[in-house]
Amino acid sequence: MPAEEARQLCVEAPPGFYLDTLRESDAELVNEEWPNHHEGSLYFVQRQIKLCPSVGLYAADSMQLVAWCIRLQGGYLGALQVRSSHQRRGFGSLVTKEIARRIGCLGQDVMALVNPQNTPSRVMFDKLGFKVIDQCHWLRTRPLNGEFTWPEGE
């Protein structure tokens, strides 16, 4: 989505909720709910929250995080997730629009990586005005000698 278009997005949290930047204390929940979590991914999520733009939707009464999106180190939107207890209410679209608006206000175009088999995500991004401009393939490698252990704290 071009920056100019993203800047024009109108975003308002529904009653009883508020939008805010993710907190580092949210990393454990974000990592647990992320379908791509793996050994070492908690450290990755913590760094992304600390260093990159992010948006969370919180329940005002409990301050519970219910939906979120993080801009990953490559510049793409990622780790977009809505807790199962709050799905089918438009919250994924809401946090996506808000992070897109914030990135657009930085003068940067907004890009996302969406698995082609993830039809709900593809439909949502289409409805928000995103266009498919290319294809990307991920490769995950495993160590040859068995288990890999991340250095302490990573």
N, C-alpha and C positions, 0 to 999 in steps of 0.2 A: 504494500500500500504506500503510495507516495506520501511524503511528509506533509505536504499541503493538505491532502485529503484527511490524513490522520489527525491533524491539528483541529479540524472542523468537527470531529466527533463530539457529540453531546453525551455526557455520562452523569448519571445520578443514581446513587445507591437507593434501594427501596427502603421504606420505613423499617426501623429496627436493625438496620445494618449500616456499616460505614466502610469506605475504602481507605486504605493506608498502604504505605510501603511495608513489605515483609520485615519482620524482626529476625535477628539471628536465632532467637529462641524458637522460631517456627520451623527451623531446618529439619528437626527430627521427624515431625509430622509430615512435612513436604516429602522427605526422602521415603518414609514408610509407605505413603500413598502413591508414589511415583512408580508406574509400571516398569520403568527401566532401572530401578534401584539395583545395586550390586555391591559387592565388597568395595569399600572406598568411596561409594557415592555420597555418603553423608558429608564427608569432607568437601567433596565437589559442590554439593548443594549449599553448604555453609559459605563457601567462597563466592558462589554466584549471588547469594543474598547480600553478602557484604560488599561486593564490588560492582554489581550490575543493577540496572533498573528492575524493579519488581512491584507487583501490586497484590494485595490481599484484600479479600472481603471478609469482614468480621461481624459477628452478631453483637449488637450494641450492648445487650444485657449481660452476656457472659464473656464478651471479648474473645470468643472462640473463632478461630480461623475456619472458614467454610469453603472458600474458593481462592485460587491463586494462579499467578503466571509470573515467570521469571524470564528476563532476557538473558540468554546464555552467552558464553564468552565469544562465540562466533557471530554474535549480533542477531541471532534468530530468537523468536519467542519459543519458549520451551517449558517443560514441567507444568503445563496447563492442567489443572485438576480441580474438580469439585467433589467435596466429600459426598459419599453415597446418600447420606441423610438429607442433603440439600440439592440433589440433582433434579433436573427437569423444571427449573425455575428461572432459567436464563442467566444464571450466575457465571457460567463459563464465558458467555458473550460479554457480560458486564466487565469482568476483569480483563478480558482481551481488548475491549474497546478502550478501557482506561489506560492500560499500559501502552497501547498504540498511540493514544492521544499524547501521553507523556513523551514518548520517543519522537513523535512528530513535532512536538514543541521544542525539541532539541535540534530540529532541522534535519532529522535523519529519516530515511524511508524505513518502513516496518516490514520485516520478513518473518515467516514462520516455516517450520518443518512439520509437515503433516504426513503420517503414514497413509499411503493410498488406500489401504484396507480399512482405515478408520473413517467410515462413512459419516458418522455424526460430526466429527471434527471438520471434515471436508465441507459438509453442508453449512456448518456454522461460519467458517471462514468465507465461503462464497457469499452468504447472506450479509456479512459485514463489509463486503466490497473488496476482499483480497482476490488476487488473480494468480493462477499457476504460471510461473515464468521459467521453471526448470525442474529437473529431477535430481534427487540426492540419494546416494546409497550409503548406508552405514555398515561398517565392518567391525565386528568385535572379535578380538583375538584372546586366546587362552595361553597361559604359560606351558611350555613343553614339559617342565619337570614337576608337574603337580600343582600344588597350592601356591598362590602368591600372597604374600603378606605386605601390606602397605607399611611404610616407615611410621614410627610412633607419631600420632597426631595428624596423620594425613588420610 
